[in-house]
Every structure is written in C-alpha cells, then in structure tokens.
Amino acid sequence: MFYLSDEVFAIRHPILVTIEAQSTAILKIELASDRSAETWQAHFADLGAHRFHSIGMASDRGVGLTAGYRAACQEGFWVCDQFHEFQDLFHRCHQLQRKAYGAIGKEIEAAEKFANAKSEANLQKRLKQYEQARQACEQAIARYDQLDLLLHLLSETLHFCSDSGRLRTVEAVGSDVSVILSLMPEIDDEKLPKLLKPIRSHLDDICVPFRQVESMHAELLECIPQPIIDAFVLAWHHDHLSYQSHGKKKHYHRRECEYWLDFSEALLDEQFDGFKVLAFEKLDAIVKASSLVEMVNSLIRPYLNSSKGHITQETLNLIMFYHNHRRYKGGKRQGKAPIELLTGEVLEADWVDLLIQHKQETSPDAAVAPTPSLALVPHGHESIRQAETPANHVALEANADSHHPWQAVDAEAA
C-alpha cells in the first residue's frame, strides 16, 4: 500500500500519523517524544511488523520523516507533496492580488480628489497624483495577472493528462515546468527569484509521480487500445475534478466524464466494465500529494484544542477507531468506512456498536479507549489485504486542504 504521513503537535509533543492513500484508513497514530529519523524509522518498522508493506510514501520535506522512511522502507519510493512545493508561490500570488486591489483603491481615491479640486494649481497637483496612482495600479495588476496566469499553466502541466487525454511523460513535464519557471523571474517582483530557487532544485522529485504514469500507461497499452485509454483517462480526470468543483464547473466535469464513458462503452461493448475498472484503479493508485493526511490532522485538532494539548495515546487510539469505522456521508467514499475500503470487508454495525463489541471481546473490565491501535481491524482478520477500489471510490466529505488555491492538483491526489 501507499503511505501518507505527517506530524501534528500537542503542545511540544509530536503526533506521528500514517494513513493509507486510497482508503484514508489510519494505519498508525503515535504520540512520540520527538520526530527524529530514528523515531519515524521505528514507526514505519512497526507497520512492517504488522504485515503492512509500503510501495511508497507521500509527505512534506520533514527531515526526520523522509530519512526515517528511507531507512525503514528501502524498497519504497518517496513522493514530495506538490502543494507544499508550490505553496510559497501561491501565497505570493495572493499577496500580489491584495496589493493590486489596494492599488485600485488608491487610483479611485486619487480620481475623486482630482474631481473635487477647484483651483488650477490644485488641479495640476491632483492630476499628477492621479497619474502616479494609475501607473502604480497598472503595474500591480500586471504583476498579479502574470503570476496568476503562469501558476494556472503550471497546475495544468502537472495534471496526469493533457486536454486530449494523452498521459504526460516525465520528460515532457520536466521541460514544461522548467519553461514556466524560467518565465516567472521576468515578472517585476523582487521576491520571486528567491522563491523559485528551491523549486528548481526539487524538479526531479516533482516529476516522480509521472514515472508511475509512464509505467501504468505501458501496462494499459498491453490490453487496451490507445484511443480507449485516452477516453478513460479523460473520464477519470473529469470525475476527480468534479468533486473539487462547484456550480457550473461541477456540472461541466460531470457531463464530460459521462460523455467519455459513453464513448468508450460504445466501442467496447461487453469489455467496457472490466477495462474501466482496470484503468480507474491504476489511475487512482498514482499519488502526487499527501493532502488527505491533513484531513486526519483536522480530525485530531479539535480534541487537541479542547484538551489544551494534553492528549494521551489512548485518546488517539479512540480517534483512530472512530475514523476507521465511521462511514463517510458524502463524496466518492459515501456510505463506506475507511476500514471497509482497506480490507474489503463490509461492517455490519455502527462504529459505536463495534467499539463496544471490541471492548467486550478484548477486555470487558478495561477502560473505554481501545487497546493496541494496530489491532483495530474487523474481527477474524488474520492479515490485512488491500481492498479493490470500488466504482464509486471518491474524495472526502471533509478535506483539510479544501480551500487551498490549487484545487486541480488535490483533485488528482484524492
């Protein structure tokens, strides 16, 4: 399975969290003494001891987190979170947007002062002030518009496919991103060169998911013709974007998804269902962001706030049980609990009833909080097996990053 890992803090104590990318099930949540490489290595090694095998992990660039994963899971590969990689650029774009609106306000104010001037001398003075405000306004708007356009192009470049449905390659993405980054210093903004320097050095890491895309594309070509692959990819692409969109955009993506599925079905007939499941499963398995683990962090945060940061491992175990066994009320995972998606077994009761049953089976006299966190799986399960992705497998009802500026990237990450 593919890990998504992150850290959240209770006062000064880090809480280490690892979830599975497709089901969003919490695999391990741990109140740790520190977040060093050794602590993270032990965290991942414990997962391995419980028969979880990691093919890769997505996270931010936490030094201890990444070093601990590489030490514990040498066969796995690391994917940098693309939202964190470009977060500073989007933050700068928002700053330039606010400055542009501020400059517009100053131009309007200068125009009003000019209109109220009476004497010739005052008219000339106010006219000069207005011209200065107008020029400053045009420059501020131009800086924002240019950066906003380039960031829009950058987000489209990092989609798994082009507008025609053709899957992107590592070489093409690396080249396109390099060109876009080379245009940004031409914008009249002194802060951009400093922000671009680390991104250029991380370009190889940014392209890692597209190595998966190339491998997956080669596998699909062995059994599905290229035009049908393109149609399935477009259907999958619009399906994911529809859950990150609202209003007319949402309806547009739904229509596009249905159109390309209808197109594929007309050509494939009885082979359609099997090929669709195959293509969608392989596309869903590609991860390029760790945004979903932020959803778990947002679940933990209210408990940290209410307890003023004094939280115990038993409470974290209970939060883990609740998250893994409650059914989502909306999104692609609607009606499914994370543990159901992870194991493929259907839960026969509500999470509260399952918690009571679990306590009765383990230790009737024990406290309310669950015991070993990694034992919180459906009763009778001897080993964890990855579930087949159901047809309606989708984005979450609650996403901690649902308001960040790069919705398109997270749509595919989900």
Residue, then its C-alpha position, 0 to 999 in steps of 0.5 A: m500500500f501507499y503511505l501518507s504521513d505527517e506530524v501534528f503537535a500537542i503542545r511540544h509533543p509530536i503526533l506521528v500519523t500514517i494513513e493509507a492513500q486510497s482508503t484514508a484508513i489510519l494505519k498508525i497514530e503515535l504520540a512520540s517524544d520527538r520526530s527524529a529519523e530514528t523515531w519515524q524509522a521505528h514507526f514505519a518498522d512497526l507497520g512492517a511488523h504488522r504485515f503492512h508493506s509500503i510501495g511508497m510514501a507521500s509527505d512534506r520535506g520533514v527531515g526526520l520523516t523522509a530519512g526515517y522512511r528511507a531507512a525503514c522502507q528501502e524498497g519504497f519510493w518517496v513522493c514530495d507533496q506538490f502543494h507544499e512545493f508550490q505553496d510559497l508561490f501561491h501565497r505570493c500570488h495572493q499577496l500580489q492580488r491584495k496589493a493590486y486591489g489596494a492599488i485600485g483603491k488608491e487610483i479611485e481615491a486619487a480620481e475623486k480628489f482630482a474631481n473635487a479640486k477647484s483651483e488650477a494649481n490644485l488641479q495640476k497637483r491632483l492630476k499628477q497624483y492621479e497619474q502616479a496612482r494609475q501607473a502604480c495600479e497598472q503595474a500591480i495588476a500586471r504583476y498579479d495577472q502574470l503570476d496568476l496566469l503562469l501558476h494556472l499553466l503550471s497546475e495544468t502541466l502537472h495534471f496526469c493528462s493533457d486536454s486530449g487525454r494523452l498521459r504526460t511523460v516525465e520528460a515532457v513535464g520536466s521541460d514544461v515546468s522548467v519553461i514556466l519557471s524560467l518565465m516567472p523571474e521576468i515578472d517585476d517582483e523582487k521576491l520571486p527569484k528567491l522563491l523559485k530557487p528551491i523549486r528548481s532544485h526539487l524538479d526531479d522529485i516533482c516529476v516522480p509521480f509521472r514515472q508511475v504514469e509512464s509505467m501504468h500507461a505501458e501496462l494499459l497499452e498491453c490490453i487496451p487500445q490507445p484511443i480507449i485509454d485516452a477516453f478513460v483517462l479523460a473520464w477519470h480526470h473529469d470525475h476527480l475534478s468534479y468533486q473539487s468543483h462547484g456550480k457550473k464547473k461541477h456540472y461541466h466535469r460531470r457531463e464530460c466524464e459521462y460523455w467519455l464513458d459513453f464513448s468508450e462503452a460504445l466501442l467496447d461493448e461487453q469489455f467496457d466494465g472490466f477495462k474501466v475498472l482496470a484503468f480507474e484503479k491504476l489511475d487512482a493508485i498514482v499519488k502526487a500529494s499527501s493532502l488527505v493526511e491533513m484531513v486526519n490532522s483536522l480530525i485530531r485538532p479539535y480534541l487537541n484544542s479542547s484538551k489544551g494539548h494534553i492528549t494521551q495515546e489512548t485518546l488517539n487510539l479512540i480517534m483512530f477507531y472512530h475514523n476507521h469505522r465511521r462511514y463517510k456521508g458524502g463524496k466518492r467514499q459515501g456510505k463506506a468506512p475507511i476500514e471497509l475500503l482497506t480490507g474489503e470487508v463490509l461492517e455490519a454495525d455502527w462504529v459505536d456498536l463495534l467499539i463496544q463489541h471490541k471492548q467486550e471481546t478484548s477486555p470487558d473490565a478495561a477502560v473505554a479507549p481501545t487497546p493496541s491501535l494496530a489491532l483495530v481491524p474487523h474481527g477474524h482478520e488474520s492479515i490485512r489485504q488491500a481492498e479493490t477500489p470500488a466504482n464509486h471510490v471518491a474524495l472526502e466529505a471533509n478535506a483539510d486542504s479544501h480551500h487551498p488555491w490549487q484545487a486541480v492538483d488535490a483533485e488528482a491526489a484524492 
